[in-house]
Amino acid sequence: MADMSRIAVVGASLAGLRAVQTLRSEGFAGDITLIGAETHRPYNRPPLSKSVLRGDDDVTLPGAEELGGEWLGNRRAVRLRVDRSPGAATASTGGGSITLDDGTEIPFDGLVIATGARPRRLAERPGGVHELRTIDDALALRAELDAGHRNLVIVGGGFIGGEIASTARALGLTVTLVDAGPYPMHRVLGVDTARWLAAHHQKNGVELISGIRVAGFESRDGRVTGVRLEDGRSIPADLVVAGMGIVPNVEWLEGSGLTLDDGVVCTPSLFAEGTSTIVAAGDVARWRHELYGGALVRVEHWANANAQGAVAARNLLAGPESAVPYADVPAFGTHTHGARIQTAGLPHLADEARTVHGAPEEGSFVVAFLRGGVLVGAVGVNAPKELNRLKRGIAAGDVLEAATS
Ligand SMILES: Cc1cc2nc3c(=O)[nH]c(=O)nc-3n(C[C@H](O)[C@H](O)[C@H](O)COP(=O)(O)OP(=O)(O)OC[C@H]3O[C@@H](n4cnc5c(N)ncnc54)[C@H](O)[C@@H]3O)c2cc1C
């Protein structure tokens, strides 16, 4: 085990919690400080766009009650200083210290960066315009629903926008979904599934406006009354949710010497590049994925943060020489108007897509994504068994025939 007595974990959510739990379960007996900008202990985000909007407040993450370290909530890290011994090999670092927003310095021997991501925000924001990332965001949105606002426009048809559309329709709201692409999620799902998803939204009463961007808002007395599109059209709204993607929280690392490029750039075993005592995990980590030839990959899903928090902590204790690469197949699932949509791997890397099970018009199908004949991704609708088979094939680097025979 590396010689460390103080480990800091910045970001008190899923990846940070899993890191703390793993440090303890691997026998680390030194000090752990978990620093989180939110006032809440770690909680689960997926219910925020689903059950929480329907009135169920359960966002429990098992283990969050006993953190196994000192928890500094409502504290934001604003700067990182990394000790580098003069003349040391580039991948050799000592500890360092973190400056918090109240001026406190937290010295560390080892560091886990788990600061996740935040929603992209629209510059202009009259009352009634929301994003959804935190429990406070979800409760604010629910309060708007309870107050009787019924005419919802969602900006962005990604998975969060789709889930909110689905929940809002189930609650009886009028829902308009505006998406800049030809079909919602077409980059993530591929064109056939995205076309199916567009029809699925429409069948379930969502007014879908594709291929156009939002230009701004109409408002009266500071409250939104409509959404203005780039072509001059105005869509009436008394409630808006912007789901336009997320950006990794790396600003506090600027000037630290870490490589930042759409996240913290990491080695295959999740060490921040050029360091031997700093790891990153979850939505903020962009690491060299060995399954994809060392391509830099950042994944914004639960299973990834859950597994990476643990692997990053284990690797930090083991040190770079004994660390193991993190090469799990990225995987994600969502429910939209009752349909189960799942992805595995990285479909956008493919040069060919083939439907290998069912058909979109049957409401159950799986599309395999290939690059040079090798499976790199899969997308399934209401077909979990077949999707899982392809997921195993992606992990094995199979050609299509091997994965489906
Ligand atoms: C509404 C919603 C629904 C979702 N549904 C699904 C789903 O169905 N399936 C799925 O796979 N994924 C889903 N996700 C994504 C999943 O929740 C995330 O991938 C996961 O939360 C990432 O965990 P993380 O710990 O890496 O980062 P985060 O959960 O983003 O946590 C990072 C934490 O760090 C804190 N922080 C940031 N900067 C600082 C700083 N400078 N100092 C201190 N603290 C800081 C933040 O406040 C935050 O608490 C959903 C996300 C949302 C928002």
The ligand as an SDF file (V2000), in Angstrom:
LIG
                    3D

 53 58  0  0  0  0  0  0  0  0999 V2000
  -31.8150   14.0500  -12.7850 C   0  0  0  0  0  0  0  0  0  0  0  0
  -30.7720   13.0230  -13.0770 C   0  0  0  0  0  0  0  0  0  0  0  0
  -31.1530   11.7500  -13.4400 C   0  0  0  0  0  0  0  0  0  0  0  0
  -30.1850   10.7960  -13.7350 C   0  0  0  0  0  0  0  0  0  0  0  0
  -30.5960    9.5440  -14.1030 N   0  0  0  0  0  0  0  0  0  0  0  0
  -29.6640    8.6200  -14.4130 C   0  0  0  0  0  0  0  0  0  0  0  0
  -30.0680    7.3100  -14.8130 C   0  0  0  0  0  0  0  0  0  0  0  0
  -31.2610    6.9830  -14.8710 O   0  0  0  0  0  0  0  0  0  0  0  0
  -29.0880    6.4030  -15.1150 N   0  0  0  0  0  0  0  0  0  0  0  0
  -27.7600    6.7410  -15.0830 C   0  0  0  0  0  0  0  0  0  0  0  0
  -26.9100    5.9040  -15.4000 O   0  0  0  0  0  0  0  0  0  0  0  0
  -27.3570    7.9770  -14.7010 N   0  0  0  0  0  0  0  0  0  0  0  0
  -28.2700    8.9150  -14.3550 C   0  0  0  0  0  0  0  0  0  0  0  0
  -27.8580   10.1590  -13.9570 N   0  0  0  0  0  0  0  0  0  0  0  0
  -26.4110   10.4670  -13.9290 C   0  0  0  0  0  0  0  0  0  0  0  0
  -25.7540   10.0820  -12.6150 C   0  0  0  0  0  0  0  0  0  0  0  0
  -26.5150   10.5260  -11.5420 O   0  0  0  0  0  0  0  0  0  0  0  0
  -24.3560   10.6770  -12.5760 C   0  0  0  0  0  0  0  0  0  0  0  0
  -23.5920   10.0100  -13.5630 O   0  0  0  0  0  0  0  0  0  0  0  0
  -23.6880   10.5520  -11.2330 C   0  0  0  0  0  0  0  0  0  0  0  0
  -24.3660   11.2970  -10.2560 O   0  0  0  0  0  0  0  0  0  0  0  0
  -22.2310   11.0220  -11.2850 C   0  0  0  0  0  0  0  0  0  0  0  0
  -21.6850   10.9530  -10.0160 O   0  0  0  0  0  0  0  0  0  0  0  0
  -20.3860   11.7810   -9.6230 P   0  0  0  0  0  0  0  0  0  0  0  0
  -20.1320   11.4580   -8.1820 O   0  0  0  0  0  0  0  0  0  0  0  0
  -19.3120   11.5370  -10.6090 O   0  0  0  0  0  0  0  0  0  0  0  0
  -20.7570   13.3200   -9.7970 O   0  0  0  0  0  0  0  0  0  0  0  0
  -21.9530   14.2050   -9.2460 P   0  0  0  0  0  0  0  0  0  0  0  0
  -23.1120   13.3490   -8.8790 O   0  0  0  0  0  0  0  0  0  0  0  0
  -22.1240   15.3190  -10.2090 O   0  0  0  0  0  0  0  0  0  0  0  0
  -21.3800   14.8200   -7.8870 O   0  0  0  0  0  0  0  0  0  0  0  0
  -20.3210   15.7140   -7.8300 C   0  0  0  0  0  0  0  0  0  0  0  0
  -20.4000   16.4260   -6.5010 C   0  0  0  0  0  0  0  0  0  0  0  0
  -19.2660   17.2780   -6.3690 O   0  0  0  0  0  0  0  0  0  0  0  0
  -19.6670   18.5190   -5.8520 C   0  0  0  0  0  0  0  0  0  0  0  0
  -18.6830   19.5260   -6.2630 N   0  0  0  0  0  0  0  0  0  0  0  0
  -18.5020   20.0630   -7.5010 C   0  0  0  0  0  0  0  0  0  0  0  0
  -17.4930   20.9460   -7.4920 N   0  0  0  0  0  0  0  0  0  0  0  0
  -17.0160   20.9620   -6.2220 C   0  0  0  0  0  0  0  0  0  0  0  0
  -15.9640   21.6550   -5.5880 C   0  0  0  0  0  0  0  0  0  0  0  0
  -15.1790   22.5200   -6.2490 N   0  0  0  0  0  0  0  0  0  0  0  0
  -15.7370   21.4410   -4.2540 N   0  0  0  0  0  0  0  0  0  0  0  0
  -16.5110   20.5560   -3.5710 C   0  0  0  0  0  0  0  0  0  0  0  0
  -17.5300   19.8620   -4.1220 N   0  0  0  0  0  0  0  0  0  0  0  0
  -17.7570   20.0560   -5.4430 C   0  0  0  0  0  0  0  0  0  0  0  0
  -21.0340   18.7440   -6.4580 C   0  0  0  0  0  0  0  0  0  0  0  0
  -21.7460   19.7010   -5.7050 O   0  0  0  0  0  0  0  0  0  0  0  0
  -21.6130   17.3380   -6.3760 C   0  0  0  0  0  0  0  0  0  0  0  0
  -22.2650   17.1290   -5.1550 O   0  0  0  0  0  0  0  0  0  0  0  0
  -28.8090   11.1300  -13.6420 C   0  0  0  0  0  0  0  0  0  0  0  0
  -28.4300   12.4260  -13.2690 C   0  0  0  0  0  0  0  0  0  0  0  0
  -29.3860   13.3640  -12.9870 C   0  0  0  0  0  0  0  0  0  0  0  0
  -28.9650   14.7710  -12.6040 C   0  0  0  0  0  0  0  0  0  0  0  0
  1  2  1  0
  2  3  1  0
  2 52  2  0
  3  4  2  0
  4  5  1  0
  4 50  1  0
  5  6  2  0
  6  7  1  0
  6 13  1  0
  7  8  2  0
  7  9  1  0
  9 10  1  0
 10 11  2  0
 10 12  1  0
 12 13  2  0
 13 14  1  0
 14 15  1  0
 14 50  1  0
 15 16  1  0
 16 17  1  0
 16 18  1  0
 18 19  1  0
 18 20  1  0
 20 21  1  0
 20 22  1  0
 22 23  1  0
 23 24  1  0
 24 25  2  0
 24 26  1  0
 24 27  1  0
 27 28  1  0
 28 29  2  0
 28 30  1  0
 28 31  1  0
 31 32  1  0
 32 33  1  0
 33 34  1  0
 33 48  1  0
 34 35  1  0
 35 36  1  0
 35 46  1  0
 36 37  1  0
 36 45  1  0
 37 38  2  0
 38 39  1  0
 39 40  1  0
 39 45  2  0
 40 41  1  0
 40 42  2  0
 42 43  1  0
 43 44  2  0
 44 45  1  0
 46 47  1  0
 46 48  1  0
 48 49  1  0
 50 51  2  0
 51 52  1  0
 52 53  1  0
M  END
$$$$
